[in-house]
Amino acid sequence: MTDPITPHVRSRAAMEDASRDLSYPPSPEALVVAVYDNHTHLEIADGENPMHYREHLDRASAVGVRGVVQVGTDVQTSRWSAAIAAREPRVLAAVAIHPNEAATLAENGELDAALEAIDELAAQPRVVAIGETGLDFYRTDSESGRAAQLRAFEEHIRIAKRHNLALQIHDRDAHDDVVATLRRVGAPERTVFHCFSGGIELASILAENGWYASFAGPVTFKNGRDLREALDVLPRALLLVETDAPFLTPHPFRGRPNSPYLLPHTLRAMADHLGTDVSMLAAQISSNTEQVYGQWDAEPVTAPGDPWADRPDAEHPEPDDVSGRPDELTTDQGGA
C-alpha cells in the first residue's frame, strides 16, 4: 500500500525538451534582510540531480530565504505538504485541489471526497492556507470542466473562511471570473493571487479590495512589462514574492530548474523596477508574508520522523502536470 504522505512525484525534466539545461543555477548573493517564498512545490523533481527538500531549504537559508509555503495540488500532495510542515520548521503548508485536477476528479465522481479530505487537512497545525485553488481556462475549456472548477473554487473559499486560513488563488486566463466569484461568495480576509499574471486593471482591483499579489519569475522576463506596470499601482503592503519552483525560473536562468534559493533574483528585479532599496522591500514583503500566514514558529514542530527520508522513484512521471505550468508561460497567462 502506498504511504499516504508520500507524494505522486512528477518529474518536470522528463516531460520537457531534451535540449533544456537541467543544471541548477549558482546561488545568488545572499539577501541582507531575509524574506519568505510563499509558494513552492518541493515534491516535484527536476534537474539532472533532483534535490531532496532539505537541500532546497538549506540552500535557501544560505541566501536569506528563511522559510517557504509548500503547496499541494491534490489530496496526496496536500497530505505530504502538511506532513512536511509538521516536521520541518522552515515549512508551512497550503492544501487544495488544483482547478485542473478538480475537473478530472468531477468527471470521475471523486471531487466531493477530495474536497472533504482538504477540509480535514485544513484543521492540522502548520497548515496556513487553502491553495492552490481557483480557475484555469487555459487548459480546461469544456463547459462541464469549468463548472467543476467553479464548484471546487467556491468550496475552497468556504473552507478557508471556516478555518480562518489564507486563500492562494491560481488564476489563468480567468481574471474576470475569479474576481466575480470572490465578490459573489465573499473573499477570505487574506486572499493571495499567486503568480500574479494580470496588468494594471487587475492590480487596481486587488488594491481596492485589499487582496495580495504574489510575484514570481515572470516579473523578471523581458515580456513581463504588464507585471512590472502592475507593481507600480499596488500598495507595497500587498506585495508578496514566490518561486513556484520548480517552474518559472527567474532571469537570467529562465528554463533551468527553479528552487527557493533563487528567490533573491525576483526580489531584486522588483526592487530595481520600483526604484527602492532591496533590503527595504525585503523587510516590507517579509512583514506582509507574516501578516498573511502568521509566523513560521507560531505552531511547534512536533511530528517525529521524516516522511521522505529518501527521494521516491521519479522515473514514472504523471502523464501530464496538473498544474499546467510550462516554463515558457507568458505574462498574459495565469500563474501556476
C-alpha positions in Angstrom: 0.0 0.0 0.0 1.3 3.4 -0.9 2.4 5.6 2.0 -0.4 8.3 2.2 2.1 11.0 2.8 4.5 10.2 0.0 3.7 12.4 -3.0 3.0 11.5 -6.5 6.4 12.7 -7.7 6.1 14.4 -11.1 9.3 14.7 -12.9 9.3 18.0 -14.8 12.6 17.2 -16.6 11.2 14.1 -18.1 8.3 15.9 -19.6 10.3 18.6 -21.4 12.6 19.0 -24.4 15.8 17.2 -24.1 17.7 20.4 -25.1 16.7 22.2 -21.9 19.5 22.9 -19.5 18.8 20.7 -16.5 21.6 22.0 -14.2 20.6 24.1 -11.2 21.9 27.7 -11.4 24.5 29.0 -9.0 23.4 30.6 -5.8 22.8 34.4 -5.9 24.3 36.8 -3.5 22.6 36.5 -0.1 20.0 39.0 1.0 20.8 41.2 3.9 17.2 41.1 5.1 15.5 37.7 4.9 12.3 37.0 3.1 9.9 34.1 2.5 9.0 32.1 -0.6 5.2 32.0 -0.2 4.5 29.4 -2.9 6.7 26.4 -3.9 6.3 22.7 -4.9 9.2 20.8 -3.4 7.6 17.4 -4.2 8.2 17.9 -8.0 11.6 16.5 -9.0 13.6 18.5 -11.5 17.1 18.8 -12.9 20.0 16.4 -13.6 20.3 15.7 -9.9 17.0 16.4 -8.2 17.4 17.8 -4.7 15.9 16.4 -1.5 13.5 19.0 0.0 16.0 19.6 2.9 18.7 20.6 0.3 16.3 23.0 -1.3 15.7 24.5 2.2 19.4 24.6 3.2 20.4 26.4 0.0 17.5 28.8 0.5 18.5 29.5 4.1 22.1 30.3 3.0 20.9 33.2 0.8 18.3 34.7 3.1 15.1 32.9 2.3 14.1 32.0 5.8 11.0 29.8 5.0 8.6 28.5 2.4 4.9 27.7 2.0 4.8 24.2 0.5 1.7 24.0 -1.7 -0.4 20.9 -2.5 -2.3 20.5 -5.8 -4.3 17.3 -5.0 -5.1 15.2 -1.9 -1.8 13.3 -2.0 0.5 16.2 -2.3 -1.6 18.2 0.2 -1.1 15.4 2.7 2.6 15.4 2.0 2.7 19.2 2.4 1.0 19.1 5.8 3.3 16.2 6.9 6.5 18.1 5.9 5.3 21.3 7.7 4.7 19.2 10.8 8.3 18.1 10.8 10.3 21.0 9.3 10.4 24.4 11.0 11.2 26.2 7.7 8.0 24.9 6.1 4.3 25.9 6.4 1.7 24.2 4.2 -1.1 25.1 1.8 -3.6 22.4 0.8 -6.1 22.3 -2.0 -7.3 20.7 -5.2 -5.8 22.5 -8.3 -8.5 23.6 -10.7 -7.3 21.4 -13.5 -7.4 18.4 -11.1 -10.9 19.4 -10.0 -12.2 19.0 -13.5 -10.7 15.5 -13.7 -12.0 14.5 -10.3 -15.5 15.7 -11.1 -15.6 13.6 -14.3 -14.6 10.6 -12.2 -17.1 11.3 -9.5 -14.4 11.9 -6.9 -14.4 15.6 -6.3 -16.6 15.7 -3.2 -14.5 13.1 -1.4 -11.3 15.1 -2.3 -12.8 18.3 -1.0 -13.7 16.6 2.2 -10.1 15.4 2.6 -8.9 19.0 2.1 -11.3 20.2 4.7 -9.8 17.7 7.2 -6.3 18.7 6.3 -7.1 22.4 6.8 -7.5 21.7 10.6 -4.0 20.4 11.0 -1.3 22.6 12.7 1.0 24.5 10.4 -1.5 24.3 7.6 -1.9 28.1 7.0 -3.6 28.4 3.6 -6.0 26.8 1.2 -4.3 26.7 -2.2 -3.8 26.4 -4.8 -7.3 26.8 -6.0 -9.1 29.0 -8.5 -9.9 28.9 -12.2 -7.8 27.8 -15.1 -9.4 28.4 -18.5 -6.2 27.9 -20.4 -6.3 24.1 -20.3 -9.9 23.5 -19.4 -12.3 24.9 -21.9 -15.3 22.5 -21.7 -18.5 23.7 -20.0 -18.5 20.8 -17.6 -14.8 21.2 -16.7 -15.2 24.9 -16.0 -18.3 24.2 -13.9 -16.4 21.7 -11.8 -13.6 24.2 -11.3 -16.0 26.8 -10.2 -17.7 24.5 -7.7 -14.4 23.5 -6.3 -13.2 27.1 -6.1 -16.3 28.1 -4.2 -15.9 25.3 -1.7 -12.3 26.1 -1.2 -13.3 29.7 -0.4 -15.7 28.3 2.2 -13.1 26.0 3.7 -10.6 28.9 4.0 -13.2 31.0 5.8 -14.3 28.1 8.0 -10.8 27.5 9.3 -9.7 31.2 9.2 -6.9 30.4 6.7 -5.5 32.4 3.8 -6.5 31.6 0.3 -4.0 31.1 -2.5 -5.5 31.6 -5.9 -4.5 30.1 -9.3 -5.8 32.4 -12.0 -5.0 31.6 -15.6 -7.0 33.2 -18.4 -9.8 33.7 -15.9 -9.3 37.1 -14.3 -12.9 38.3 -14.6 -14.5 35.0 -13.4 -12.1 34.8 -10.4 -12.9 38.3 -9.3 -16.6 37.8 -9.8 -16.5 34.6 -7.7 -14.7 36.3 -4.9 -17.2 39.1 -4.8 -20.2 36.7 -5.0 -19.1 34.2 -2.4 -17.1 36.6 -0.3 -13.3 36.6 -0.2 -11.4 35.4 2.8 -9.8 38.1 4.9 -6.4 37.2 3.5 -6.6 36.4 -0.2 -3.5 36.0 -2.4 -3.3 36.0 -6.2 -0.4 33.6 -6.5 1.9 34.1 -9.5 0.1 37.3 -10.3 -0.5 37.4 -14.0 -2.6 40.5 -14.6 -1.8 44.1 -15.5 -2.8 47.5 -14.2 -6.5 46.7 -14.3 -6.4 43.6 -12.2 -3.8 45.2 -9.9 -6.2 48.1 -9.3 -9.0 45.6 -8.3 -6.6 43.9 -5.8 -5.6 47.3 -4.3 -9.3 48.3 -4.0 -10.2 45.0 -2.2 -7.0 44.6 -0.1 -6.0 41.3 -1.9 -2.4 40.4 -2.1 -0.4 39.9 -5.3 2.5 37.4 -5.2 5.1 37.9 -7.9 7.2 35.0 -9.4 9.9 34.7 -12.1 7.8 36.2 -15.0 8.2 39.7 -13.4 11.9 39.4 -14.4 11.2 38.3 -18.0 11.7 40.7 -21.0 8.0 40.2 -21.8 6.9 40.9 -18.2 6.1 44.6 -18.8 2.5 44.3 -17.7 3.6 42.7 -14.5 6.1 45.5 -13.8 3.5 48.1 -14.5 1.1 46.4 -12.1 3.8 46.7 -9.4 3.6 50.5 -9.8 -0.1 50.6 -8.8 -0.1 48.1 -6.0 0.4 49.3 -2.4 3.7 47.9 -1.0 1.7 46.4 1.8 0.0 44.0 -0.6 3.2 42.6 -2.3 4.5 39.1 -1.8 7.1 37.1 -3.6 7.4 33.4 -4.6 9.3 31.0 -6.9 6.5 28.5 -7.9 9.5 26.1 -8.0 10.4 24.1 -10.0 8.7 26.3 -12.6 9.1 29.9 -13.8 12.8 30.3 -13.0 13.7 34.0 -13.0 16.0 35.7 -15.5 18.9 35.2 -16.2 18.2 31.4 -15.7 14.8 31.1 -17.4 14.2 27.5 -18.4 16.5 25.9 -15.9 15.3 24.2 -12.7 13.9 26.6 -10.1 14.3 26.4 -6.3 13.5 28.7 -3.3 17.2 29.7 -3.2 16.7 31.6 -6.5 14.1 33.9 -4.9 16.6 36.8 -4.5 16.7 37.3 -8.3 13.0 38.0 -8.4 13.1 40.3 -5.3 16.0 42.3 -6.7 14.2 42.7 -10.0 11.1 44.0 -8.2 13.2 46.5 -6.1 15.0 47.7 -9.2 11.8 48.4 -11.1 10.3 50.2 -8.1 13.5 52.2 -7.5 13.7 51.1 -3.9 16.3 49.5 -1.7 16.3 45.7 -1.8 16.5 45.4 2.0 13.6 47.8 2.5 11.5 45.8 0.0 12.5 42.6 1.7 11.5 43.9 5.1 8.1 45.0 3.8 7.4 41.7 2.0 8.6 39.7 5.0 6.2 41.6 7.2 3.4 41.2 4.6 4.0 37.4 4.4 3.7 37.1 8.2 0.5 39.1 8.1 -1.0 36.6 5.6 0.3 33.3 7.0 1.5 34.0 10.5 5.0 33.4 11.9 6.8 30.2 11.0 7.4 29.3 14.6 3.8 30.1 15.8 3.0 26.4 15.9 5.6 24.0 17.2 7.2 21.3 15.1 6.3 18.1 16.9 5.9 15.3 14.5 8.7 12.6 14.6 10.5 11.1 11.7 10.7 12.1 8.1 8.0 11.0 5.5 10.5 11.4 2.7 13.8 10.1 4.0 14.9 9.1 0.5 13.6 10.6 -2.7 10.8 8.5 -4.2 11.3 6.9 -7.6 10.8 9.7 -10.1 11.2 7.6 -13.2 7.4 7.3 -13.8 6.1 10.8 -14.1 2.4 11.8 -14.3 1.2 11.8 -17.9 0.6 15.5 -17.5 1.5 18.1 -14.9 -1.9 19.0 -13.4 -0.6 22.5 -12.6 -0.5 23.4 -16.3 2.8 25.3 -16.0 5.1 25.1 -19.0 8.2 27.3 -18.1 7.5 29.3 -21.3 4.5 30.7 -19.5 3.8 34.2 -20.9 2.7 37.1 -18.8 -0.8 37.1 -20.2 -1.4 33.6 -18.9 -2.4 32.8 -15.3 0.0 31.6 -12.7 0.6 28.1 -11.6 
